[in-house]
Amino acid sequence: MTRPPTAAQRRVIDAADPVTGRLKGTPAQLAALVQRGLAFRHPRPPHDHFLTPAGHRIREAPEPAATPPAQPSTPADTGVFAARTGGEAPSDAGPARGREVHSAWQGLLELRRMTNPGGDTARPCGWERTHLVQAAALALEAAGHRPAGPEGGGYRVRATPQPEAVAVREPDPEALRACAATLEKAGWQVGEHGEPRTGARYVLASPRRV
């Protein structure tokens, strides 16, 4: 791609579903995004359009602006779903949040079905490989694990210097092993390790390719 998307195309990209990448727009807009490699048309009815990995990168890149950027908004401000990685400020954990998490997880499984060879839903897809922390956190939250509060116990998912790997920390050893089992069931390769200085145990997880 040699030139950025037009303003109209950027609006379509920005409005894509944050988990599945499903797009809404005019036929001409969607066709133009496909032509530029930013979207693909699903071969099965209803033939919806979805962002490619390149389209996701465009969506996440800051849009050039002549005016100073606005203050970043939180997921609660924008209404965009974000899995809890641990350490966030306390927020609603009631039935509404449960429905949001369930819907996001089902959407991710559908994205796996549509983009993995053979419709394989048992292993992570391309979106998860470019959103490692969010993908791992969604798998954990969808399975009912408790994310850490600002100071309390619970899981924390963090990026690591290793490519395609996240670290999951949980002070309760039994809960840590349960997190590892959940990620393994969700298609991740996991291994338990100890911090060299403190000896604290953590799980290193990466998306399984085969």
N, C-alpha and C positions, 0 to 999 in steps of 0.2 A: 504494500500500500504506500503510495507516494504522496498522497495529500490527505488531510484530515477530513472526516465526514462533514457534510453540510450541517447547518444549524438544525434543520428539520430532521435529518438522520440522527443527529446527536440526541435530540429530544426522544426519538423512538428508542434509541439505545438506553438512555437514562431511565426510561419508563419500564424497561424489561423487568420481569419477575426476578428478585434478587437471588433466588435459589435455583430455579429451573432455567432462567434465561429466556422464558417465553416472551415473544414480542407481539405488539399490537401496532398496526399502522396500515396505511393504504397499500394496495398491491404494488404500486410503483415504488413506494419507499422500501418495502420488504424485498422486492426484486433487486433494487439497487444495493441493498446491504448484502444480499447473497452474492451478487456479482463482485463485490469488493472483498469477499471472504470474511465478512463480519457476522454473517448469519447463515443458517442452513434451513432448508424446507424439509420437514419430516415426510418420509415417503408414504406413511399411512394416513388415512383420513383421521381427523379433518385437515391434515396437511398444515399444521401450525408451523410457525417459524421460530427458531431459537438462536441465541447468540452462540457463535463459535468461541473458542478460547481467545482469539484475537479480538472479538467483539467484547468479551468480558474485560479484557485489558483496557480497551477504549473506555468502557463504562466506568472503570475504577480510576482512570487517569484524570487529574484535575483539568477541567475545561478552561482554555485560555480566556481571559477576560480583561477588558480595558479598565474596569473598576476594581478597587480592592476587594479581595474575596470576603465573603460573609463569614462570620464565626461558624465553625463546624457544629452541626447539630447532632444530637444523640439519636439512637434508634427510637426512643420514646417521642422525640420531637417530630421525626419524619414518618413514623408509622412503618418503617422498614424493619423486617424481622432480623434479629441477630441472635445467634446461639450464645449462651452464657459460657464464657471461657474461664470464669472464676476470678474473684476479686472485684466484681462490679458492686456498685452501691445497691443496697437492698431495694427490691422492686417486687411487684405482684407475682406471686407464685401460685395463684389460684387456678380455677378451672379454665379461665380465658387463656392464661399462659400455656396450660397443658394442651389446649386445642391448637394454639399457634405452633407449638413444637411438633405436635403430631402431624399437622398439615405440612410443615416444612420438611419433615422426615419423609413423608409419603411423596412429596414433590421431588426430593432428592432420589428416591428409589425409582421414580418414573424417569428422571433424567438419566440414571444409570441404564435403564431398559432401552431408552431411545438412542444412547450414544455409545454404549459398550458393544463390542462385537457379539453377535448372537443374542443381544438383549439381556446380557448377564447382569443381574442385580446383586450378585453376591460379592462383587468387588468394586472398589471406588472408580469413579469416572474422571474425566479430564478436569471438570470443575473442581472436584475435591483436591486434585493435585496442585491446583493453583490457589486454593483456599484451605490450606492444611489445618490451621488452627480452628477456623470456623467449622470445617467438616468434622473434625474429631470431636469438637465440643458438641455439635448437634447430635452425633451418634450417642454421646454420653448422656446428654440431657433428655433425648428421646427415650432412652432406656431407663430413666428414672433416677439417675445418679444426681447427687446434690452438688451444685457448684459452690465454691468457696465464697463467703462474703468478704468485705474489706479486711476483716481480721480473723474470721472464724475458720473452722475446718471445712473440708469439702475439696473437690477436685479443682485443679488449675491446669489449663492447657496453654503451653507457651511454645513459641518458635525456637528452633535450635540452629546452630551454625551448619548442621548437616543438611544436605539437600533432601527434600521430601521426607522430613522427619520432624515430629513434634515431641515435646516432653510433657508427660502428665504426672503431676505431683498430687499426692493425697496423704495427709499425715497418718491416717488409719491404715495399717498394713492390709487388713482384710478388705477394706474398701478399695485400696489401690489394686489389689488382685482382681476384684470384681470389675473395675474399670478396664483392666487389661483384657479380661474375658469378653467384655462387651465390644471392645474395639476389634478383637480377633474375630468375633462373630460377624461384625460389620465389614469384614474384608481387609483389615489392617494386619500387618506383621508387627508383633510386639515382643519386647524383651525387657526384663527388669534389670535395673542397674543401680549402683550406689554412688553417691557423690564422693569424689576422692577425699575431700577435706572433712566433711561431716558424717559421711556414711549413710546419709538419708537416702532412702530408696525412692526411685522414680521409674516410670515406664517410658521407654522410647518406642514410638509407633510410627510406621510409614505405610502408605497405601500399597496393598498387594497388587502386583501386576498380572499374575497368572493364578 
